[in-house]
Amino acid sequence: MVDVTVENFAALRPEIESELHSALFVAIDTEFTGLLIDASCANKCFDSGNDRYMKLRKNLQNISICQLGLAICKTPWRDINEYECSVYNMFLHSPSFLDQDPTIICQASSLSFLARHRFDFNKWVYSGIPFLSRAQEASLQQQLADMVTSVDVSKVPFNVRDAHRAVLEWSATASWDELYEVKDERSDVGCMTARVTPVADMAASGARTVYRDPSFAPMLLCVLHNTSPDLHATIDRGVIIVRKVSEAERNQLTKKIHQEWCELADGCLDWLTGCSYILWLISELKIPVVLHNGLLDLMLLYKQFFGPLPHSLTSFKRLCHAQLPKVYDTKLLSYELKRLHKEDEPVTECLSDTSLAPLAQALSQRLPLLFKPVLTVPQPNKYGHRECPHEAGYDAYLTATCFLQLSHLHFTCSLPQRMLCRALEPREHLSTLKPFVNKLNITRAAIVSLVGLACFWRPERLPAL
């Protein structure tokens, strides 16, 4: 189980993507910055399906995922009943860049809840992985393309403006061909500033610079080239070198400046998109997604990684189903299996508490079934023997465990005789639960009990308790 931040995401991304290509399913859990921002969005027992969706949509506009858990369950290659599960606990932080500067609401009760469960706020704020929705990525891509010929200095980040001002102060007295280096400095609290230093001084000290924020270098180069016709800036071994040049030489460098800018802009956009590539790959590969009580999680995932939430439940179901065609909800599964197998007392007792941690414990320890699937984690276990509920990675692992155990439970209880019980093939775990795919639980509702993503809305009876 691995914590993933901006510091190690680039190194871990190829590993995560490789595992997704061989995934049987992926369980997802999220932690977020608020729960109920507006009292008018509170759930009511007699909400219709569309009423509930519209309330959630309004409530989630400024709430953000701060932690994303992925449990990637892969097909076993030795023991048919032993599944390998790689777990990633990812800290996410929305980037601020050009006109991408979202407002995030943090609710006091939600922050207190996270703090009680040992959420690392430092990793979230200082080391959160950036992400963009597809719509935001397209918008920034166009803005970066337009910046080749013009840029509004007032809209660039403060650290870029400070560095630009320092370069201009140097260039006012610099001679032709004189070189300066822009240094990126991190303060003790992790903020980034920049200062300009003569290259000769830097060579004497032996220091070189690696820029922590990949958007800093392309933004500074763009500002310098658009506002200072007597300067040429380039990147040498990860360091910005500024040189004072004549007008004729600057004109000769135009093609090189454009080519370098395009490469930098692509790299900057790639960094800003960050974690979104993982969700887009899950969508592209059509990997089944497993959630627990997942309507809220699914709406947040769609909002942050795919596009703005549509204005109706019907549109949301259609668009979300196009991105994630197979979604399972272990909360709804536990309700439905309890109803279907209500004559089996051990089963109903095991499914009496459908909260995630108690459900996982009951299915793993109290359910008297043979050939129960086993989920192993090949990564180092950072938890030891300690439980860590409400950490996204840990809860994603519990969700994956519940999914496999519920599938095996339904298969076994549907047999005419228990002696026919056997270990399931990997794909049988999915096919056994096919009647419940793309159905999500709706909490505290009397008129409707579930959202069917793959069909038009129709009222459903609340599962019997």
N, C-alpha and C positions, 0 to 999 in steps of 0.2 A: 504494500500500500504506500503510494508515493504522493507527497505534497508537490504540486506543480505551481511554480510562480514564473514571473517574467524572466528570472535569472536562468532557469533550467528548461523553459518551454521549448526553445529552439533545439536543444539537444534531445529532448524526449519526444518531440513531434514525430520524427520518422518511426520511432518505436510504436507509438500509439496508432499511427496510420497503418503500419504493418499488421498490428493485431486486429484492427478493425476489418481488414481484408479477409481474415479467417474467422470472424466472429459468428457465433450462432445467434446471439442476441446481445444487446447492451442494456443494462439497467442504469437509470439516471435518477439522481436526486439533486435538489437545489436548496440552498439557503438564501434568503433575500432580506432586504433592508426594511421591510414593513409588511404589515398584514392587513390592517383596516385603517386606511388613511381618512376616509370620509364616512361619517355615520350613516349617510343616505345609501351607502353601498353594502350595508349589513345584510346578511342572508335572512330571508323570511321563509317560513315553512311552505307558503303557497305561491312561491315564485314559479313562473313558467320557465321552460328551458331558456328562451330568449331573454327573459327578464334577468335570470341569474347571470347569463353571459354578459349582458350589458352592464350590470353592476360590477362584475369582475373587471371588465374592460376599462371602465372609468377608474376603478380603484388601482389598477396596475400601471397607469400611465407614467408615473414617476417612481415606481418601485423597481429596483434593480437586483438581479442575481449577484450575490457577492461570493458565492462558493458553489461550484458545480462538481458533482461526484459522478464518475463513470466507472462502472463495473463491466468489463468486457469479457463475456463468457464464450470460450472457444470449444469447438468440438473435440472430444477426447480422442487421443490417438493410441492409447495403451488400453486402459481399463474403460470399457464402454460406459460405466456408471460413474466415472470420476472426471469432473469438469474442471478445467483450469480457468481461473478468473483473475485478470489483472485489474487492479483498482487504482484509480487516479483521483486525487482530491485537489481540484483546481481552484485557485483564487482568481477572481475576475474583477476587473476595474475598467469602467468605460473610459475611453481616451478623450482628451480634449484637444482638438486640432481643427484649425480653420473654423468653419461654422458648425462643426460637430462638437457641441458643448452641452450635453444633456443635463437637465436638472434631476437630481436624485434625492428623494425624500427618505430620511432615516427616522423611523418611529422609535421612540424611547423604549417602549415595551419590547420591541423586536431586538434592539441592541442589547437590552438587559438579558433577554432570553439567550442570545448568542454568547454573551459574556459568561453566563452560568454554565454553558456547555463548552467553555474553553476555546472559543473562537479567537483566532489570532488576527486582531485588527491591524497590526503592523504589516503583516503579509498582505492583507487586503489593500491597504492604502498605498504602501510603498512599493509593493512587488506584485500587484494584481496584473493578470494577463489582459491586454486590450482585446476588444472584440468590436465587430461592426455587423449590422444587418446587411443583407444584399443591397437594399435601397441606399443605405448610408455609404457603402463601398462604391456604388456607381456614382453617387453625388461627389464624393471626394476625388474619385478618379478624374472626373470632368474638371473639377477645380484645379487639381494639380496640372492637368494638361493646359489649362488657360494661363497658369502662372509662368509659362515659358516666356511670354511676351509682356506680362504686366502683373504687378503684385501690389496689394494694399498693405503698406508697412504697419498700419494701425491694427491690422487683424492678425499679425503674426504673434507668437508667444513672447512674453516679456524677456525671457532669457535670450531669444534671438535678437530682439530690439537692443538689448544691452550690448551684446557682442557687436552688432552692426554699428552702434554709436562709437564703441571703442576702436573699431577698424577705421571709421571715418576720421577720428581724432589723430590716429597714427598717419593716415594717408595725407593729411593736410601738410605735413612736414617731411614726408618720406621722399626719397629720391627714386629715380627710375630703376626698375629691377630689384628694388629692395624687397625682402621677404619678411613676412610675419606669420606666426602660427597662432591659431585660436585654440585656447586650452579649455577643456571641459573640467570643471571642478565640482565635486560633491561636498556639500557641507555635512556636518555631523548628523543632521536630521534627514539627510537623504535628498535635499533639494538640489537642483542643478543650476549653476550659474556659469558664466563664461568670461574669460578675460583674454586679452591679446598680448602675446609675448614675442619679442624678436627671436627669430629662428637661431641666431647665433647664441643667444642666452640659453635656449632650450638644448642646443647641441652641447654646450658646455656642461650642463647639468645632467645630460644623458636621459632626460625624461621624454617620454612619448605619451600621446593621449589616445584613449579609446572612448568614444562618445557613448554614454549610457543610454541616452534617448536617441534612437535612430532617426527621429524626425528633425532633430536639431541641425544636422549638417546640410541636408537638402534645402531646408528653409533659409538658412543663412546664405548659402550659395545663390539661391534664387533672388533674395533681396539685394545682395551685392551686385549681381550681374544686371539687375533691372534698374538700379539707382546710381551706379558708379561706373561710368564708361571708361575710367582710367584704371580699373582694378580687374584682375583675373584671379578667381579662387578655384582651387582644385583640392582633391583629397589624395594624400600620399600616405599609404600604409595606415589608413584610418584617421589621419590628422588633416585638418583644414589648413592649407597653406595659401596665403593671400600675397599676390605680387602686384606691384604698381607697373603698369604697361602703357605704351603709347597708344594713340587712337588707331593707328594703322595696324599694330600688332593685335589689338583687341578685335578688330574686324576680321583678321585672319583666323582668330580662335572661335568665331561664332559657331561653326559646325561642331567643333569639339565640345563647346559649352552645352549645346542642345543635346548632343548624344549623352554626355555625362549626366545632365539633368534628368533625362528619361530613365536612365538606369537607377539614379537615386530615388526618383519618384516611385518607381516600381518597388524598390526595397522598402521605402517608407510606408507605402500602402500595404505591403505584405506584413510588416510589423504591426500596423494599426489593426489589421484584420484578425491577426492572432488566433485566438481560440475558435473563431467562427469556422475556420477551415476544418476543424474536427467535426462540428455539427453538420457542415455541408457534405463532408465525406459520408457520414452516417446516412444522410438523405440520398446521396448519389448511389450508394451501394444498397439502398433499401433494406437496411438492417432492422429487424424487429426491435422496438424500443419498449422497455418495461418500466413502469412508474408505480408508485404507491399513492393512491388517492390523488391522481395526477392531473386533474383539470387545471389547477392553478399553475403547476409546474409547466404543463404543456403550453399554456397561454404565454407565460414568461419566456419560454424557449423560442416560441414563434416570434414574439415581439423583438427579442434581442438579437436573434440570429437570421431571421428570414425577412421580416417586414413588419410594418405597423399592423396592429390588430384591426381587422375589418369591422364594419359597422353593424354586422348582423351575425347571428349564430350560424345561419346557413352558409354564408360566405366563409366564415372561419373554418367550418368543417371541411368545406371543399378545398380551400387553400392549404390547410394543415395536412389533410389527407394526401394531397399532391406531394408534399415535402416528406412526410413520415407516413408511409402507407400502411404500416403494421404497428399498432400501439396496444399494449396490454396494461391493465390496471390491477395490481394484486389486491387492492382494497375491494374492488368490485368482484374479483374472482372469489375471495373468501366469503363474501355475502352470498354469491350465487351457488357456490358449492355447499355451503351450509343449508341453503334451501333445497337443493337437489338431493342431498343425502341426509335429510333431517331425521330419517329413521335410524341412522347409525349414531348411537349416543356418543361414542368416543370422538367421532368426527365433529359433531355439533359442540361438544365440550372444548375440543381443541381450537375451534374457530369462534369461540365465544368473545374473544377480545381481538378486534381487527386492527388495533394500533400496530405499527410496524415491528417494534422490538419484541413485544409480547407474542405477536403472531409468529415471528421467526423462531423464537425460543420454543413455543409450543409445537410447531411443525418439526423442529429438529430433535426435541427431547421427549415429548409426551405422546407423539403419534405412533401407535404400535403397527408399523408396516414394514414388510421386507423389501429389500432391494431399493432402499431410499437413495437418491442421487447424492453424491458427495461433491462439494465445491472446495477446491484448494487454491490458495493464493501463492504463486511462485515468488513474489517479491518479498523483501524483508518486512516483517510485521512490526510496524512502529507502535502498535498498541500493546504488544505483549498479551497479557491475559486481561487487560483492562477494556471494558466496554466504553464506547464513545458515541452514544446516541446523539443525533442532530449534528454530526459532522457529515457533510454531503457524501464524501467517499465511503465512510462506514455505512451510512444508510443505503447507499447504492448497492453495496455488497449484501446487506440484509434483504434488500428488494430482490436481488438475483437469487438468493437462497430461497426466499418465499415462492418465487415463480416456479423453480424446479420442483420444490416439494409439493406445491399445490397441483402441478401437472401430474405428478406421480400419484398423489392422493385421488384425483378425479379418475385417472385410468384404473387404479386398483378397485375403487368403490363401484365402478361401472361394470366390473367383471361379474359373470354369473356365479363364480366361485372364487374365493380368495386364493385357493391353492394354484390358480392359474396365473397368479401375480409373477411378474418378471421385471428385469431392468429394461427401461425404454431406450430405444435408439435415439440419438440426438434430435432428429427431426420430428420424432413422435412426441417429444415434449411440446413442440409448437402445434402439431396437428391435433393433439388431444384437446387443446384449449382453443381450437379454431372458432367454436361458437361464441367465444367471448372477446375475440379480437376487435379492436377499434371501438370499444365501449368503456366509457369512463364514469366513475362514480360521481354523483352529485351529493354533497354533504347537506344534511338537515333539510330535506325537501319531501313534501307529501305528494305533490302532483306528479313529479318526475323523479326518477332515481338515477338515470344515466344519460350520457351524451353518446349517440352513435355517430362516429366520425365518418363512416363510409356510406351513410344513408341519410335521407332527409329526416328531419326531426319528427319524432312521434312520441307521445306520452308513454311512459312505462310505469308499471306498478313498482312501488318501493319493495325491495326484497324483504321477505319476512325475517324478523329478528329472532 
